[in-house]
């Protein structure tokens, strides 16, 4: 939760170009970052306004919402990055997020014009709570939330560049991952 202005001191200490191999440093920090607020929420030791709870995942309102109805869907088990989630948990996390996004758009409680599903994994991605989580953000015309990238203003890559990068990424995937 939270925006750039609400970054925890630990994230600020790790930020910047001087931080070598940020994923390793963040992973090391995450292992020491206890108590974890999301673990406390799951355990009932910290308050949350839940919209869903089951054996694998929980979903609740973000305390620093981008828009009204901004939700967080988290695994109940402490896992730092979404790519490390067990498949059953990852599948359940996304299924619940999809259902909640549908509810935010079509139920009378919020009636969003659209939704964003957003994951920030790692320091460079602005992850602030090092417990995997998926934001479900209701969107409204003129809500002021902007997703932007300097690269979008640059010339787009050629098809050859894209195909070469796609091949490199394909070659990195573990066996059996092609069908997941």
MODELLER restraints for C-alpha pairs under 7 A, 6 or more apart:
rsr = mdl.restraints
at = mdl.atoms
rsr.add(forms.Gaussian(group=physical.xy_distance, feature=features.Distance(at['CA:1:A'], at['CA:62:A']), mean=6.14, stdev=0.5))
rsr.add(forms.Gaussian(group=physical.xy_distance, feature=features.Distance(at['CA:1:A'], at['CA:63:A']), mean=6.95, stdev=0.5))
rsr.add(forms.Gaussian(group=physical.xy_distance, feature=features.Distance(at['CA:1:A'], at['CA:64:A']), mean=5.94, stdev=0.5))
rsr.add(forms.Gaussian(group=physical.xy_distance, feature=features.Distance(at['CA:1:A'], at['CA:128:A']), mean=6.97, stdev=0.5))
rsr.add(forms.Gaussian(group=physical.xy_distance, feature=features.Distance(at['CA:2:A'], at['CA:64:A']), mean=5.14, stdev=0.5))
rsr.add(forms.Gaussian(group=physical.xy_distance, feature=features.Distance(at['CA:7:A'], at['CA:128:A']), mean=6.45, stdev=0.5))
rsr.add(forms.Gaussian(group=physical.xy_distance, feature=features.Distance(at['CA:8:A'], at['CA:128:A']), mean=6.84, stdev=0.5))
rsr.add(forms.Gaussian(group=physical.xy_distance, feature=features.Distance(at['CA:11:A'], at['CA:128:A']), mean=6.64, stdev=0.5))
rsr.add(forms.Gaussian(group=physical.xy_distance, feature=features.Distance(at['CA:22:A'], at['CA:123:A']), mean=6.62, stdev=0.5))
rsr.add(forms.Gaussian(group=physical.xy_distance, feature=features.Distance(at['CA:23:A'], at['CA:122:A']), mean=6.09, stdev=0.5))
rsr.add(forms.Gaussian(group=physical.xy_distance, feature=features.Distance(at['CA:23:A'], at['CA:123:A']), mean=6.88, stdev=0.5))
rsr.add(forms.Gaussian(group=physical.xy_distance, feature=features.Distance(at['CA:26:A'], at['CA:122:A']), mean=6.79, stdev=0.5))
rsr.add(forms.Gaussian(group=physical.xy_distance, feature=features.Distance(at['CA:26:A'], at['CA:123:A']), mean=6.48, stdev=0.5))
rsr.add(forms.Gaussian(group=physical.xy_distance, feature=features.Distance(at['CA:30:A'], at['CA:80:A']), mean=6.86, stdev=0.5))
rsr.add(forms.Gaussian(group=physical.xy_distance, feature=features.Distance(at['CA:30:A'], at['CA:130:A']), mean=5.53, stdev=0.5))
rsr.add(forms.Gaussian(group=physical.xy_distance, feature=features.Distance(at['CA:38:A'], at['CA:131:A']), mean=6.79, stdev=0.5))
rsr.add(forms.Gaussian(group=physical.xy_distance, feature=features.Distance(at['CA:39:A'], at['CA:78:A']), mean=6.53, stdev=0.5))
rsr.add(forms.Gaussian(group=physical.xy_distance, feature=features.Distance(at['CA:40:A'], at['CA:46:A']), mean=5.27, stdev=0.5))
rsr.add(forms.Gaussian(group=physical.xy_distance, feature=features.Distance(at['CA:41:A'], at['CA:47:A']), mean=6.03, stdev=0.5))
rsr.add(forms.Gaussian(group=physical.xy_distance, feature=features.Distance(at['CA:41:A'], at['CA:48:A']), mean=6.36, stdev=0.5))
rsr.add(forms.Gaussian(group=physical.xy_distance, feature=features.Distance(at['CA:42:A'], at['CA:76:A']), mean=6.09, stdev=0.5))
rsr.add(forms.Gaussian(group=physical.xy_distance, feature=features.Distance(at['CA:48:A'], at['CA:60:A']), mean=6.23, stdev=0.5))
rsr.add(forms.Gaussian(group=physical.xy_distance, feature=features.Distance(at['CA:49:A'], at['CA:60:A']), mean=5.24, stdev=0.5))
rsr.add(forms.Gaussian(group=physical.xy_distance, feature=features.Distance(at['CA:49:A'], at['CA:61:A']), mean=5.63, stdev=0.5))
rsr.add(forms.Gaussian(group=physical.xy_distance, feature=features.Distance(at['CA:50:A'], at['CA:59:A']), mean=5.76, stdev=0.5))
rsr.add(forms.Gaussian(group=physical.xy_distance, feature=features.Distance(at['CA:50:A'], at['CA:60:A']), mean=4.06, stdev=0.5))
rsr.add(forms.Gaussian(group=physical.xy_distance, feature=features.Distance(at['CA:50:A'], at['CA:61:A']), mean=6.63, stdev=0.5))
rsr.add(forms.Gaussian(group=physical.xy_distance, feature=features.Distance(at['CA:51:A'], at['CA:59:A']), mean=5.61, stdev=0.5))
rsr.add(forms.Gaussian(group=physical.xy_distance, feature=features.Distance(at['CA:51:A'], at['CA:60:A']), mean=5.29, stdev=0.5))
rsr.add(forms.Gaussian(group=physical.xy_distance, feature=features.Distance(at['CA:52:A'], at['CA:58:A']), mean=5.48, stdev=0.5))
rsr.add(forms.Gaussian(group=physical.xy_distance, feature=features.Distance(at['CA:52:A'], at['CA:59:A']), mean=4.93, stdev=0.5))
rsr.add(forms.Gaussian(group=physical.xy_distance, feature=features.Distance(at['CA:52:A'], at['CA:60:A']), mean=6.88, stdev=0.5))
rsr.add(forms.Gaussian(group=physical.xy_distance, feature=features.Distance(at['CA:53:A'], at['CA:59:A']), mean=6.42, stdev=0.5))
rsr.add(forms.Gaussian(group=physical.xy_distance, feature=features.Distance(at['CA:56:A'], at['CA:75:A']), mean=5.89, stdev=0.5))
rsr.add(forms.Gaussian(group=physical.xy_distance, feature=features.Distance(at['CA:56:A'], at['CA:76:A']), mean=5.55, stdev=0.5))
rsr.add(forms.Gaussian(group=physical.xy_distance, feature=features.Distance(at['CA:56:A'], at['CA:89:A']), mean=5.90, stdev=0.5))
rsr.add(forms.Gaussian(group=physical.xy_distance, feature=features.Distance(at['CA:57:A'], at['CA:73:A']), mean=6.86, stdev=0.5))
rsr.add(forms.Gaussian(group=physical.xy_distance, feature=features.Distance(at['CA:57:A'], at['CA:74:A']), mean=5.54, stdev=0.5))
rsr.add(forms.Gaussian(group=physical.xy_distance, feature=features.Distance(at['CA:57:A'], at['CA:75:A']), mean=4.37, stdev=0.5))
rsr.add(forms.Gaussian(group=physical.xy_distance, feature=features.Distance(at['CA:57:A'], at['CA:76:A']), mean=5.02, stdev=0.5))
rsr.add(forms.Gaussian(group=physical.xy_distance, feature=features.Distance(at['CA:57:A'], at['CA:93:A']), mean=6.18, stdev=0.5))
rsr.add(forms.Gaussian(group=physical.xy_distance, feature=features.Distance(at['CA:58:A'], at['CA:73:A']), mean=5.76, stdev=0.5))
rsr.add(forms.Gaussian(group=physical.xy_distance, feature=features.Distance(at['CA:58:A'], at['CA:74:A']), mean=5.48, stdev=0.5))
rsr.add(forms.Gaussian(group=physical.xy_distance, feature=features.Distance(at['CA:58:A'], at['CA:75:A']), mean=6.44, stdev=0.5))
rsr.add(forms.Gaussian(group=physical.xy_distance, feature=features.Distance(at['CA:58:A'], at['CA:76:A']), mean=6.33, stdev=0.5))
rsr.add(forms.Gaussian(group=physical.xy_distance, feature=features.Distance(at['CA:59:A'], at['CA:71:A']), mean=6.61, stdev=0.5))
rsr.add(forms.Gaussian(group=physical.xy_distance, feature=features.Distance(at['CA:59:A'], at['CA:72:A']), mean=5.45, stdev=0.5))
rsr.add(forms.Gaussian(group=physical.xy_distance, feature=features.Distance(at['CA:59:A'], at['CA:73:A']), mean=4.24, stdev=0.5))
rsr.add(forms.Gaussian(group=physical.xy_distance, feature=features.Distance(at['CA:59:A'], at['CA:74:A']), mean=6.27, stdev=0.5))
rsr.add(forms.Gaussian(group=physical.xy_distance, feature=features.Distance(at['CA:60:A'], at['CA:71:A']), mean=5.51, stdev=0.5))
rsr.add(forms.Gaussian(group=physical.xy_distance, feature=features.Distance(at['CA:60:A'], at['CA:72:A']), mean=5.56, stdev=0.5))
rsr.add(forms.Gaussian(group=physical.xy_distance, feature=features.Distance(at['CA:60:A'], at['CA:73:A']), mean=6.77, stdev=0.5))
rsr.add(forms.Gaussian(group=physical.xy_distance, feature=features.Distance(at['CA:61:A'], at['CA:69:A']), mean=6.52, stdev=0.5))
rsr.add(forms.Gaussian(group=physical.xy_distance, feature=features.Distance(at['CA:61:A'], at['CA:70:A']), mean=5.89, stdev=0.5))
rsr.add(forms.Gaussian(group=physical.xy_distance, feature=features.Distance(at['CA:61:A'], at['CA:71:A']), mean=4.44, stdev=0.5))
rsr.add(forms.Gaussian(group=physical.xy_distance, feature=features.Distance(at['CA:61:A'], at['CA:72:A']), mean=6.22, stdev=0.5))
rsr.add(forms.Gaussian(group=physical.xy_distance, feature=features.Distance(at['CA:62:A'], at['CA:70:A']), mean=5.73, stdev=0.5))
rsr.add(forms.Gaussian(group=physical.xy_distance, feature=features.Distance(at['CA:62:A'], at['CA:71:A']), mean=5.30, stdev=0.5))
rsr.add(forms.Gaussian(group=physical.xy_distance, feature=features.Distance(at['CA:62:A'], at['CA:72:A']), mean=5.98, stdev=0.5))
rsr.add(forms.Gaussian(group=physical.xy_distance, feature=features.Distance(at['CA:67:A'], at['CA:137:A']), mean=6.81, stdev=0.5))
rsr.add(forms.Gaussian(group=physical.xy_distance, feature=features.Distance(at['CA:67:A'], at['CA:138:A']), mean=6.33, stdev=0.5))
rsr.add(forms.Gaussian(group=physical.xy_distance, feature=features.Distance(at['CA:69:A'], at['CA:110:A']), mean=6.64, stdev=0.5))
rsr.add(forms.Gaussian(group=physical.xy_distance, feature=features.Distance(at['CA:69:A'], at['CA:138:A']), mean=6.30, stdev=0.5))
rsr.add(forms.Gaussian(group=physical.xy_distance, feature=features.Distance(at['CA:70:A'], at['CA:136:A']), mean=5.83, stdev=0.5))
rsr.add(forms.Gaussian(group=physical.xy_distance, feature=features.Distance(at['CA:70:A'], at['CA:137:A']), mean=4.61, stdev=0.5))
rsr.add(forms.Gaussian(group=physical.xy_distance, feature=features.Distance(at['CA:70:A'], at['CA:138:A']), mean=6.04, stdev=0.5))
rsr.add(forms.Gaussian(group=physical.xy_distance, feature=features.Distance(at['CA:71:A'], at['CA:135:A']), mean=5.75, stdev=0.5))
rsr.add(forms.Gaussian(group=physical.xy_distance, feature=features.Distance(at['CA:71:A'], at['CA:136:A']), mean=5.01, stdev=0.5))
rsr.add(forms.Gaussian(group=physical.xy_distance, feature=features.Distance(at['CA:71:A'], at['CA:137:A']), mean=6.40, stdev=0.5))
rsr.add(forms.Gaussian(group=physical.xy_distance, feature=features.Distance(at['CA:72:A'], at['CA:133:A']), mean=6.31, stdev=0.5))
rsr.add(forms.Gaussian(group=physical.xy_distance, feature=features.Distance(at['CA:72:A'], at['CA:134:A']), mean=5.61, stdev=0.5))
rsr.add(forms.Gaussian(group=physical.xy_distance, feature=features.Distance(at['CA:72:A'], at['CA:135:A']), mean=4.71, stdev=0.5))
rsr.add(forms.Gaussian(group=physical.xy_distance, feature=features.Distance(at['CA:72:A'], at['CA:136:A']), mean=6.19, stdev=0.5))
rsr.add(forms.Gaussian(group=physical.xy_distance, feature=features.Distance(at['CA:73:A'], at['CA:93:A']), mean=6.48, stdev=0.5))
rsr.add(forms.Gaussian(group=physical.xy_distance, feature=features.Distance(at['CA:73:A'], at['CA:97:A']), mean=6.52, stdev=0.5))
rsr.add(forms.Gaussian(group=physical.xy_distance, feature=features.Distance(at['CA:73:A'], at['CA:133:A']), mean=5.59, stdev=0.5))
rsr.add(forms.Gaussian(group=physical.xy_distance, feature=features.Distance(at['CA:73:A'], at['CA:134:A']), mean=5.12, stdev=0.5))
rsr.add(forms.Gaussian(group=physical.xy_distance, feature=features.Distance(at['CA:73:A'], at['CA:135:A']), mean=6.48, stdev=0.5))
rsr.add(forms.Gaussian(group=physical.xy_distance, feature=features.Distance(at['CA:74:A'], at['CA:93:A']), mean=6.87, stdev=0.5))
rsr.add(forms.Gaussian(group=physical.xy_distance, feature=features.Distance(at['CA:74:A'], at['CA:132:A']), mean=6.22, stdev=0.5))
rsr.add(forms.Gaussian(group=physical.xy_distance, feature=features.Distance(at['CA:74:A'], at['CA:133:A']), mean=4.55, stdev=0.5))
rsr.add(forms.Gaussian(group=physical.xy_distance, feature=features.Distance(at['CA:74:A'], at['CA:134:A']), mean=6.49, stdev=0.5))
rsr.add(forms.Gaussian(group=physical.xy_distance, feature=features.Distance(at['CA:75:A'], at['CA:89:A']), mean=6.69, stdev=0.5))
rsr.add(forms.Gaussian(group=physical.xy_distance, feature=features.Distance(at['CA:75:A'], at['CA:93:A']), mean=6.88, stdev=0.5))
rsr.add(forms.Gaussian(group=physical.xy_distance, feature=features.Distance(at['CA:75:A'], at['CA:132:A']), mean=6.87, stdev=0.5))
rsr.add(forms.Gaussian(group=physical.xy_distance, feature=features.Distance(at['CA:78:A'], at['CA:131:A']), mean=5.96, stdev=0.5))
rsr.add(forms.Gaussian(group=physical.xy_distance, feature=features.Distance(at['CA:79:A'], at['CA:85:A']), mean=6.44, stdev=0.5))
rsr.add(forms.Gaussian(group=physical.xy_distance, feature=features.Distance(at['CA:79:A'], at['CA:131:A']), mean=5.48, stdev=0.5))
rsr.add(forms.Gaussian(group=physical.xy_distance, feature=features.Distance(at['CA:79:A'], at['CA:132:A']), mean=5.75, stdev=0.5))
rsr.add(forms.Gaussian(group=physical.xy_distance, feature=features.Distance(at['CA:80:A'], at['CA:130:A']), mean=5.09, stdev=0.5))
rsr.add(forms.Gaussian(group=physical.xy_distance, feature=features.Distance(at['CA:80:A'], at['CA:131:A']), mean=4.29, stdev=0.5))
rsr.add(forms.Gaussian(group=physical.xy_distance, feature=features.Distance(at['CA:80:A'], at['CA:132:A']), mean=4.94, stdev=0.5))
rsr.add(forms.Gaussian(group=physical.xy_distance, feature=features.Distance(at['CA:81:A'], at['CA:121:A']), mean=5.66, stdev=0.5))
rsr.add(forms.Gaussian(group=physical.xy_distance, feature=features.Distance(at['CA:81:A'], at['CA:131:A']), mean=6.76, stdev=0.5))
rsr.add(forms.Gaussian(group=physical.xy_distance, feature=features.Distance(at['CA:81:A'], at['CA:132:A']), mean=4.92, stdev=0.5))
rsr.add(forms.Gaussian(group=physical.xy_distance, feature=features.Distance(at['CA:82:A'], at['CA:121:A']), mean=6.91, stdev=0.5))
rsr.add(forms.Gaussian(group=physical.xy_distance, feature=features.Distance(at['CA:82:A'], at['CA:132:A']), mean=5.26, stdev=0.5))
rsr.add(forms.Gaussian(group=physical.xy_distance, feature=features.Distance(at['CA:97:A'], at['CA:136:A']), mean=6.48, stdev=0.5))
rsr.add(forms.Gaussian(group=physical.xy_distance, feature=features.Distance(at['CA:101:A'], at['CA:115:A']), mean=6.22, stdev=0.5))
rsr.add(forms.Gaussian(group=physical.xy_distance, feature=features.Distance(at['CA:101:A'], at['CA:136:A']), mean=6.40, stdev=0.5))
rsr.add(forms.Gaussian(group=physical.xy_distance, feature=features.Distance(at['CA:104:A'], at['CA:110:A']), mean=5.51, stdev=0.5))
rsr.add(forms.Gaussian(group=physical.xy_distance, feature=features.Distance(at['CA:104:A'], at['CA:111:A']), mean=5.81, stdev=0.5))
rsr.add(forms.Gaussian(group=physical.xy_distance, feature=features.Distance(at['CA:104:A'], at['CA:112:A']), mean=5.77, stdev=0.5))
rsr.add(forms.Gaussian(group=physical.xy_distance, feature=features.Distance(at['CA:104:A'], at['CA:138:A']), mean=6.44, stdev=0.5))
rsr.add(forms.Gaussian(group=physical.xy_distance, feature=features.Distance(at['CA:105:A'], at['CA:111:A']), mean=4.78, stdev=0.5))
rsr.add(forms.Gaussian(group=physical.xy_distance, feature=features.Distance(at['CA:105:A'], at['CA:112:A']), mean=4.49, stdev=0.5))
rsr.add(forms.Gaussian(group=physical.xy_distance, feature=features.Distance(at['CA:105:A'], at['CA:113:A']), mean=6.25, stdev=0.5))
rsr.add(forms.Gaussian(group=physical.xy_distance, feature=features.Distance(at['CA:105:A'], at['CA:114:A']), mean=6.27, stdev=0.5))
rsr.add(forms.Gaussian(group=physical.xy_distance, feature=features.Distance(at['CA:112:A'], at['CA:138:A']), mean=5.39, stdev=0.5))
rsr.add(forms.Gaussian(group=physical.xy_distance, feature=features.Distance(at['CA:112:A'], at['CA:139:A']), mean=5.55, stdev=0.5))
rsr.add(forms.Gaussian(group=physical.xy_distance, feature=features.Distance(at['CA:112:A'], at['CA:140:A']), mean=5.68, stdev=0.5))
rsr.add(forms.Gaussian(group=physical.xy_distance, feature=features.Distance(at['CA:113:A'], at['CA:139:A']), mean=5.68, stdev=0.5))
rsr.add(forms.Gaussian(group=physical.xy_distance, feature=features.Distance(at['CA:113:A'], at['CA:140:A']), mean=5.02, stdev=0.5))
rsr.add(forms.Gaussian(group=physical.xy_distance, feature=features.Distance(at['CA:113:A'], at['CA:141:A']), mean=6.79, stdev=0.5))
rsr.add(forms.Gaussian(group=physical.xy_distance, feature=features.Distance(at['CA:114:A'], at['CA:138:A']), mean=6.05, stdev=0.5))
rsr.add(forms.Gaussian(group=physical.xy_distance, feature=features.Distance(at['CA:114:A'], at['CA:139:A']), mean=4.85, stdev=0.5))
rsr.add(forms.Gaussian(group=physical.xy_distance, feature=features.Distance(at['CA:114:A'], at['CA:140:A']), mean=6.63, stdev=0.5))
rsr.add(forms.Gaussian(group=physical.xy_distance, feature=features.Distance(at['CA:115:A'], at['CA:136:A']), mean=6.76, stdev=0.5))
rsr.add(forms.Gaussian(group=physical.xy_distance, feature=features.Distance(at['CA:115:A'], at['CA:137:A']), mean=5.40, stdev=0.5))
rsr.add(forms.Gaussian(group=physical.xy_distance, feature=features.Distance(at['CA:115:A'], at['CA:138:A']), mean=4.47, stdev=0.5))
rsr.add(forms.Gaussian(group=physical.xy_distance, feature=features.Distance(at['CA:115:A'], at['CA:139:A']), mean=5.09, stdev=0.5))
rsr.add(forms.Gaussian(group=physical.xy_distance, feature=features.Distance(at['CA:116:A'], at['CA:136:A']), mean=5.90, stdev=0.5))
rsr.add(forms.Gaussian(group=physical.xy_distance, feature=features.Distance(at['CA:116:A'], at['CA:137:A']), mean=5.06, stdev=0.5))
rsr.add(forms.Gaussian(group=physical.xy_distance, feature=features.Distance(at['CA:116:A'], at['CA:138:A']), mean=6.60, stdev=0.5))
rsr.add(forms.Gaussian(group=physical.xy_distance, feature=features.Distance(at['CA:117:A'], at['CA:134:A']), mean=6.72, stdev=0.5))
rsr.add(forms.Gaussian(group=physical.xy_distance, feature=features.Distance(at['CA:117:A'], at['CA:135:A']), mean=5.59, stdev=0.5))
rsr.add(forms.Gaussian(group=physical.xy_distance, feature=features.Distance(at['CA:117:A'], at['CA:136:A']), mean=4.84, stdev=0.5))
rsr.add(forms.Gaussian(group=physical.xy_distance, feature=features.Distance(at['CA:117:A'], at['CA:137:A']), mean=6.41, stdev=0.5))
rsr.add(forms.Gaussian(group=physical.xy_distance, feature=features.Distance(at['CA:118:A'], at['CA:134:A']), mean=5.75, stdev=0.5))
rsr.add(forms.Gaussian(group=physical.xy_distance, feature=features.Distance(at['CA:118:A'], at['CA:135:A']), mean=4.95, stdev=0.5))
rsr.add(forms.Gaussian(group=physical.xy_distance, feature=features.Distance(at['CA:118:A'], at['CA:136:A']), mean=6.63, stdev=0.5))
rsr.add(forms.Gaussian(group=physical.xy_distance, feature=features.Distance(at['CA:119:A'], at['CA:133:A']), mean=6.59, stdev=0.5))
rsr.add(forms.Gaussian(group=physical.xy_distance, feature=features.Distance(at['CA:119:A'], at['CA:134:A']), mean=5.02, stdev=0.5))
rsr.add(forms.Gaussian(group=physical.xy_distance, feature=features.Distance(at['CA:119:A'], at['CA:135:A']), mean=6.33, stdev=0.5))
rsr.add(forms.Gaussian(group=physical.xy_distance, feature=features.Distance(at['CA:120:A'], at['CA:126:A']), mean=5.89, stdev=0.5))
rsr.add(forms.Gaussian(group=physical.xy_distance, feature=features.Distance(at['CA:120:A'], at['CA:127:A']), mean=4.84, stdev=0.5))
rsr.add(forms.Gaussian(group=physical.xy_distance, feature=features.Distance(at['CA:121:A'], at['CA:127:A']), mean=5.52, stdev=0.5))
